[in-house]
Amino acid sequence: MTYLETTAQFYQEVAETPEVGLCCVQNGSFQLPGLNIPDRMREMNYGCGTTVQPTELMNQPTVLYVGVGGGLEALQFAYFSPRKDAIIAVEPVAAMRDAAQANLVLAAQQNDWFDPSFVKIVGGDAFNLPVADESVDVVAQNCLFNIFEPEDLQNALQEVYRVLKPGGRLLMSDPIATRPIPQKLRQDQRLRAMCLSGALTYEEYVNFLVETGFGNIEIRSRRPYRLLDQDTYAVDEDLQLDSLDSVAFKVPTPEDGACVFTGKTAIYRGKEAVWNDGEGHTFQRGVPLGVCEKTAGKLGKQFPRDIVITDSTWHYQGDGCC
């Protein structure tokens, strides 16, 4: 079988018999006021983080969710867009579609505000999304794109870019590797389907987004996810995977390159109470200003005495330099 066929078979198995803790989600945004999650839906939350970023879900956006899983995040998106067909969930595995639909019926029994018609579950895959060009406000995927081989990942991201409206956003959560994963593990189709061996490094992952054309990328969270230890995985030394939550915006890329925010700030320490660098960045003395990687590099190089650049926090929520 191809790795995609192995993945489909694996998720058919865990749709029919939920595997609790398969991905060990550490941040699932479960505690939203007035939102009750059915136990079975919670057990089938096969993700590595969360794509539900409330600040990106104002004004009841139309959301395309790629890979419905047990339906938990589709339900959470419907919380922000409680209207018919506002959430379009694309899922290639029939058993998972059936399981998610059943879970949404349970959710309706536990949430007076929710109707299963808010979520439209359709067959399809990430490489041929069944929606028109520039037709959705948000695309989201959790712990799916890390499974793809590079060429397939490129195709999936191009499809996302196609269906997003100008100014739309891609919400993603995926494992990343703190160093390249050995080829022997990358070729293990079962481990790849389990989101343990297909992960790219952070630099590779972000570069795919930049090359697709996303002009602004924000890292919302990065945290340890798994340890591939020497004894279990036959690697030369322990290899850590991190969970990365990000938002990529379909906006034009500036001439000097995409803006990637990782939580760095620039702090002006000069003599003036208010200072401008001549490129549109205004500082109050001693007050941190969120800056993208590109701006941090420029400021640190041009004004080494007057500007302090802090390290990445791997957490960013807007209000930055660009």
N, C-alpha and C positions, 0 to 999 in steps of 0.2 A: 504494500500500500504506500501511497505518497504520505508525506507528513500531514497534509491537510485531511486525508482520509482517516489517518490514525487519530487526529484531533477530533474529527466528527464522531468517530466510534467511541472515543473516551467520553465525550460530553453526552452522548446518548446514554452511556452507562450511568453517569452521575445525575442525569435527569430522571432516570427510572428508579435509581437507588441513591438518594442524596448522600454525599460524602461530607459529613460535618467537619469543618476546619480545613477543608482542602486547600484554601488559599490563606487562611488565618488573617482575615481582614482586621487591621488595627484601628481603622477610622472609617466607620460606615455611615456617619451622619444619621444615626438611628433616632436620636432624640429631637425630632421636630415636633413642635406643639400640635396636638390633635392628630398625630399620625401614629397609627398602630400597625405593627408589622406582624403578620402571621408567622408562627413558629417555623412552618415548613419553608416559607419564603426566606426567612433568616438563615436556615440551614443550607439553603442553596445559593447563598450569596458568594459566588465564585469570582472574587475580585481581590486585588492586592492593595486597594486604597479606596478612594472615592472620587467620582466625577461630579458629584452633586455640589456645585459651588454656588451658594445662594446669591452672591453678588452678581453672578452672570445670568441669573434667571428671572430678572425683573420683567414686567410687562407681558407676562404669559407667552413666552416664546414657543415656537414650533420646534420640537426637539426630535432629531433622528438618532436613535440609540442602536449601535451596532453590536449584536450579540446579546440577546435579552437575558440569558441566564435564568435565574428563578423569578425574575421580574421585580426584584427589590428596588433597583435604581429607577426602573420605569415608573414604579409607583411613586418614588420620591420626586421624580420630575413632574409627574401629574399633580403633585401637591402644589407646585408653582404654576402649573398650566391646567387647571381643572375644567377642561372643555373637550368635546368630542374630537378624537383623532389628533389631539395636540401632540401626543407622543407616538412616533412611528418606530416600532422596534423591529429590526431586521435580524432574522435568525435562520441559519441554514439547516439546523438539526430539528427535524420534525418532533422528536420526543421532547426536546427542550421547549419548543413552541407550545406544545400541549401542556407541559408542566407549568410554564409561566402563566398561561391562560387560566388554568385551574387555581393557581395561587392568587391571581388578581380577583377571581370570584370570591375567594376567602377574604381578601383584603376589603372588598366591598361590604362584606358582612360585618367587618370590624370598624369600618370608617364611614360614617354617614355622609360625608362630603364626597366620597369617591364613587365613580361609576366605571365599570370595566371598559365602557366605550371611550373613555379618555385615552386609552392605550390601544393602538392598532398594531397587532403583531402580524408580520408578513414574512413569507419565505424569501430568501435571497442571501447574498453574501457581500463582504466588504469590497469586492472587486467590481461589482455591478450593482450599485445601490439603486433600488427601484423608485427613485424620485427624480423630479426634473432639475435642470440646472438652476442654481441660485434660488432654491425654493425653501430652505430651512434656515432658522436663526442659529441653531446650535446642533452640533454633532458631538456625540459622546461615545467613548468605548472604554471598558475597564478590563485590563488583563487579557486582551485579545491580540493587539497588534504586536506585542512582544513575541508571539508565537511565529510570526511570519518570517520567512526568508527575506533578505534585503530587497530582491526584485519585487516580491509580492507586497512588502511593506510600502515600497515606492508607489505601486499601483493603487493600494488602498488609500494612501494619503492624497493622491491625485484625485481619486473619486470623492473624497471628503471635500477637497477644495472646490471641485466642480459643483457640488450641491449646496454649498454654503452661500448665503447672500453676502454681498459686499459688507464688510464690517462684522460678519458672523464669526463664531468662535468654535474651536474644537477643544472639548474637555476630555483629557486623557488621564488614565492611571495605568502604569505599567511597571514591572520590575526592570531595573537596570543593573548592570554588573560593574563592580568597582575595578575590575580589570577584565580583559578579554577572556571569554569562556573557552576552555580547550576544545579543539575540534571534535575530539572523541565524544564529549558530552553534547555538543551542538548537533551531532548526528543521531543522537538517541531520540527517536520520535516520541516515545512515551514521556520522557522527561520534558521534551519541548511542549507537548500537549498540556503538561502539568505546570507550565510557566516557570520551569526551573533551568532550562538550558538554551533558550533562544534569545535571552536578553542581550541587548547592545550595551556598550558603555554609555555614560552620560553624553560625552562629546559626540559619539556617533548618532545617538538618539535625537539630540537637538539639531544636528546637522541635517537630518532627514526633513525635519520641519522647515528649516531655513530654505533648503533646496526646493521644497514644494512651493514656496512662495509666501509663507506666513511672515508678515513683517514685524510682528510683535509677539513675543513668547514670554509667559510669566510662570515661574516655578512656584506653585502654591504649597508644596510640601515634599520633603524628602526624608525618609526614615529607614532604618534597617528593616529588612523583610525576611531574608532567609540566609542561612549559612550552609554552603556546600562544603562539608568537612572532608578532610583527607581520607579517613577510613571508609566512609559511606560511599563517596563518589570517586575514589581513586584519583584524586588530584594531588599535585606536588605540594600544595599548601592550601589551607582553608581559603575559600572564595566567598566573599560576602555579596549578596544581592540587596539592593535598596528598592523601596517603593517610591515612585516619583509621580506626583500629581501635578498636571500642568494645564495651562490654558493658552492656546495659540489663536491669534486673531488674523482674520483674512483682511488685512489692510496693506496698502502699498509698502514695499520695502524701501527705506531711505537709501539715498545714493551711497552712503558710507556703510551700508549693511544693516541687517535686522537688529532690532532691539531685544535683548534677552535679559530678563530681570531674574536675579537669583537671591535677592535680599541684601545686596551690597548697598551701602550708603556712602555719600561724600560729605565731609564735615569741614566747613570753612573755619580756619583758625587765625585769620589775618587781623588787621587793625580796624577795618571798616565794620560798622554795624550791619550793613547790607552790602552785598557784593555780587556782581554779575560777571560771568566768565566771557561774555561777548558772543556766546552761542545759544543764548536763551535760558541759561540756568541761573536762577537767582537764589542766593544763599543768605540766611541770617547767621551771624557769627555764632558758632558753637552748636547749631541746630542741624541734625542729620537730614539729608535729602536722599531719597531713594534714587539710585542711578542704575542704568543697565550696564552690562559688562563692557560694552563699547565705550560709553561715556566715562566709566570708572577708569579705564585704561588711559584715555586721553587726558583726563584731569590729573591723574597721578603722575603722568609724564610731564605735562606742561607746567603744573603748579605744585611741585613736590614740597615746598616750604609752607604753602598756604592751605593745602587741601590734604586731609587725612581720608584714606579709603579704607573702609572696614571690610571684613571678610564676608563671604556669602553666608546668609543664615538659612538658605534653602526654604525660605518662606516669604512670600510677597503678596500683598493685597492691594496694589495700586498706589496712586498718588506719587508717582515717581517723576523722573526728569523728562519723559517724552510723551 
